[in-house]
Amino acid sequence: MENLSIEAKVLILVKETLEKEDCDIGWSENLFDYGLNSMKSIALIVKLEEEFDVVFEDEELLFENFTNIHLITDRLKEHLNL
């Protein structure tokens, strides 16, 4: 995944976590509609932290910050200073 954009990497990780590799998930679609729940949220956050070498602070770990790919990407860009 080295040469992919942040958005593309996030989309891949989301689809893997939700086991929805064959679905077209839009950037602003609610991931809870695709099966994101508390357990899968934790798994996704761990994958994001590992892939992008970031650590989300406890106060960031709210469902509303991870409800769609756009919000996740924005949060990562803040951590990566992009």
CNS distance restraints for C-alpha pairs under 8 A (distance, minus, plus):
assign (resid   1 and name CA) (resid   9 and name CA) 6.61 0.50 0.50
assign (resid   4 and name CA) (resid   8 and name CA) 5.95 0.50 0.50
assign (resid   4 and name CA) (resid   9 and name CA) 6.22 0.50 0.50
assign (resid   5 and name CA) (resid   9 and name CA) 6.26 0.50 0.50
assign (resid   6 and name CA) (resid  10 and name CA) 6.10 0.50 0.50
assign (resid   6 and name CA) (resid  73 and name CA) 6.80 0.50 0.50
assign (resid   7 and name CA) (resid  11 and name CA) 6.14 0.50 0.50
assign (resid   7 and name CA) (resid  69 and name CA) 7.53 0.50 0.50
assign (resid   7 and name CA) (resid  70 and name CA) 7.95 0.50 0.50
assign (resid   7 and name CA) (resid  73 and name CA) 6.11 0.50 0.50
assign (resid   8 and name CA) (resid  12 and name CA) 6.27 0.50 0.50
assign (resid   9 and name CA) (resid  13 and name CA) 6.22 0.50 0.50
assign (resid  10 and name CA) (resid  14 and name CA) 6.01 0.50 0.50
assign (resid  10 and name CA) (resid  48 and name CA) 7.46 0.50 0.50
assign (resid  10 and name CA) (resid  69 and name CA) 6.86 0.50 0.50
assign (resid  10 and name CA) (resid  72 and name CA) 7.60 0.50 0.50
assign (resid  10 and name CA) (resid  73 and name CA) 6.90 0.50 0.50
assign (resid  11 and name CA) (resid  15 and name CA) 6.10 0.50 0.50
assign (resid  11 and name CA) (resid  25 and name CA) 7.94 0.50 0.50
assign (resid  11 and name CA) (resid  69 and name CA) 6.75 0.50 0.50
assign (resid  12 and name CA) (resid  16 and name CA) 6.11 0.50 0.50
assign (resid  12 and name CA) (resid  21 and name CA) 7.63 0.50 0.50
assign (resid  13 and name CA) (resid  17 and name CA) 6.05 0.50 0.50
assign (resid  13 and name CA) (resid  44 and name CA) 7.03 0.50 0.50
assign (resid  13 and name CA) (resid  47 and name CA) 7.03 0.50 0.50
assign (resid  13 and name CA) (resid  48 and name CA) 7.42 0.50 0.50
assign (resid  14 and name CA) (resid  18 and name CA) 6.07 0.50 0.50
assign (resid  14 and name CA) (resid  44 and name CA) 6.68 0.50 0.50
assign (resid  14 and name CA) (resid  69 and name CA) 7.91 0.50 0.50
assign (resid  15 and name CA) (resid  19 and name CA) 5.65 0.50 0.50
assign (resid  15 and name CA) (resid  20 and name CA) 4.81 0.50 0.50
assign (resid  15 and name CA) (resid  21 and name CA) 4.92 0.50 0.50
assign (resid  15 and name CA) (resid  23 and name CA) 7.75 0.50 0.50
assign (resid  16 and name CA) (resid  20 and name CA) 6.48 0.50 0.50
assign (resid  16 and name CA) (resid  21 and name CA) 6.12 0.50 0.50
assign (resid  17 and name CA) (resid  40 and name CA) 6.48 0.50 0.50
assign (resid  17 and name CA) (resid  43 and name CA) 6.91 0.50 0.50
assign (resid  17 and name CA) (resid  44 and name CA) 6.02 0.50 0.50
assign (resid  18 and name CA) (resid  34 and name CA) 7.01 0.50 0.50
assign (resid  18 and name CA) (resid  35 and name CA) 6.30 0.50 0.50
assign (resid  18 and name CA) (resid  36 and name CA) 6.40 0.50 0.50
assign (resid  18 and name CA) (resid  40 and name CA) 7.05 0.50 0.50
assign (resid  20 and name CA) (resid  34 and name CA) 7.78 0.50 0.50
assign (resid  25 and name CA) (resid  29 and name CA) 6.64 0.50 0.50
assign (resid  26 and name CA) (resid  69 and name CA) 7.67 0.50 0.50
assign (resid  27 and name CA) (resid  68 and name CA) 6.36 0.50 0.50
assign (resid  27 and name CA) (resid  69 and name CA) 4.96 0.50 0.50
assign (resid  27 and name CA) (resid  70 and name CA) 5.21 0.50 0.50
assign (resid  28 and name CA) (resid  68 and name CA) 5.29 0.50 0.50
assign (resid  28 and name CA) (resid  69 and name CA) 6.25 0.50 0.50
assign (resid  28 and name CA) (resid  70 and name CA) 5.79 0.50 0.50
assign (resid  28 and name CA) (resid  71 and name CA) 7.93 0.50 0.50
assign (resid  29 and name CA) (resid  33 and name CA) 7.95 0.50 0.50
assign (resid  29 and name CA) (resid  67 and name CA) 7.89 0.50 0.50
assign (resid  29 and name CA) (resid  68 and name CA) 5.67 0.50 0.50
assign (resid  29 and name CA) (resid  69 and name CA) 7.60 0.50 0.50
assign (resid  30 and name CA) (resid  34 and name CA) 7.46 0.50 0.50
assign (resid  30 and name CA) (resid  67 and name CA) 5.41 0.50 0.50
assign (resid  30 and name CA) (resid  68 and name CA) 5.22 0.50 0.50
assign (resid  31 and name CA) (resid  35 and name CA) 6.70 0.50 0.50
assign (resid  31 and name CA) (resid  36 and name CA) 5.59 0.50 0.50
assign (resid  31 and name CA) (resid  67 and name CA) 5.41 0.50 0.50
assign (resid  31 and name CA) (resid  68 and name CA) 5.44 0.50 0.50
assign (resid  31 and name CA) (resid  69 and name CA) 7.90 0.50 0.50
assign (resid  32 and name CA) (resid  36 and name CA) 4.35 0.50 0.50
assign (resid  32 and name CA) (resid  37 and name CA) 6.44 0.50 0.50
assign (resid  32 and name CA) (resid  67 and name CA) 6.80 0.50 0.50
assign (resid  36 and name CA) (resid  40 and name CA) 5.65 0.50 0.50
assign (resid  36 and name CA) (resid  41 and name CA) 6.26 0.50 0.50
assign (resid  37 and name CA) (resid  41 and name CA) 5.85 0.50 0.50
assign (resid  38 and name CA) (resid  42 and name CA) 6.41 0.50 0.50
assign (resid  39 and name CA) (resid  43 and name CA) 6.46 0.50 0.50
assign (resid  40 and name CA) (resid  44 and name CA) 6.01 0.50 0.50
assign (resid  41 and name CA) (resid  45 and name CA) 6.10 0.50 0.50
assign (resid  41 and name CA) (resid  63 and name CA) 7.89 0.50 0.50
assign (resid  41 and name CA) (resid  66 and name CA) 7.74 0.50 0.50
assign (resid  42 and name CA) (resid  46 and name CA) 6.23 0.50 0.50
assign (resid  43 and name CA) (resid  47 and name CA) 6.28 0.50 0.50
assign (resid  44 and name CA) (resid  48 and name CA) 6.12 0.50 0.50
assign (resid  45 and name CA) (resid  49 and name CA) 6.10 0.50 0.50
assign (resid  46 and name CA) (resid  50 and name CA) 6.16 0.50 0.50
assign (resid  47 and name CA) (resid  51 and name CA) 5.97 0.50 0.50
assign (resid  48 and name CA) (resid  52 and name CA) 5.92 0.50 0.50
assign (resid  48 and name CA) (resid  53 and name CA) 7.81 0.50 0.50
assign (resid  48 and name CA) (resid  54 and name CA) 7.67 0.50 0.50
assign (resid  49 and name CA) (resid  53 and name CA) 5.28 0.50 0.50
assign (resid  49 and name CA) (resid  54 and name CA) 4.78 0.50 0.50
assign (resid  49 and name CA) (resid  55 and name CA) 5.64 0.50 0.50
assign (resid  49 and name CA) (resid  56 and name CA) 7.32 0.50 0.50
assign (resid  50 and name CA) (resid  54 and name CA) 7.04 0.50 0.50
assign (resid  52 and name CA) (resid  76 and name CA) 7.87 0.50 0.50
assign (resid  54 and name CA) (resid  76 and name CA) 7.93 0.50 0.50
assign (resid  54 and name CA) (resid  79 and name CA) 6.70 0.50 0.50
assign (resid  54 and name CA) (resid  80 and name CA) 7.75 0.50 0.50
assign (resid  56 and name CA) (resid  60 and name CA) 6.15 0.50 0.50
assign (resid  56 and name CA) (resid  61 and name CA) 6.90 0.50 0.50
assign (resid  57 and name CA) (resid  61 and name CA) 6.83 0.50 0.50
assign (resid  60 and name CA) (resid  65 and name CA) 6.91 0.50 0.50
assign (resid  61 and name CA) (resid  65 and name CA) 7.05 0.50 0.50
assign (resid  62 and name CA) (resid  66 and name CA) 7.17 0.50 0.50
assign (resid  63 and name CA) (resid  67 and name CA) 6.23 0.50 0.50
assign (resid  65 and name CA) (resid  71 and name CA) 6.07 0.50 0.50
assign (resid  65 and name CA) (resid  72 and name CA) 6.61 0.50 0.50
assign (resid  65 and name CA) (resid  75 and name CA) 7.66 0.50 0.50
assign (resid  66 and name CA) (resid  71 and name CA) 6.16 0.50 0.50
assign (resid  66 and name CA) (resid  72 and name CA) 5.39 0.50 0.50
assign (resid  67 and name CA) (resid  71 and name CA) 6.93 0.50 0.50
assign (resid  67 and name CA) (resid  72 and name CA) 7.64 0.50 0.50
assign (resid  68 and name CA) (resid  72 and name CA) 6.42 0.50 0.50
assign (resid  69 and name CA) (resid  73 and name CA) 6.00 0.50 0.50
assign (resid  70 and name CA) (resid  74 and name CA) 6.18 0.50 0.50
assign (resid  71 and name CA) (resid  75 and name CA) 6.19 0.50 0.50
assign (resid  72 and name CA) (resid  76 and name CA) 6.24 0.50 0.50
assign (resid  73 and name CA) (resid  77 and name CA) 6.15 0.50 0.50
assign (resid  74 and name CA) (resid  78 and name CA) 6.35 0.50 0.50
assign (resid  75 and name CA) (resid  79 and name CA) 6.57 0.50 0.50
assign (resid  76 and name CA) (resid  80 and name CA) 6.13 0.50 0.50
assign (resid  77 and name CA) (resid  81 and name CA) 5.77 0.50 0.50
assign (resid  77 and name CA) (resid  82 and name CA) 4.94 0.50 0.50
assign (resid  78 and name CA) (resid  82 and name CA) 6.30 0.50 0.50
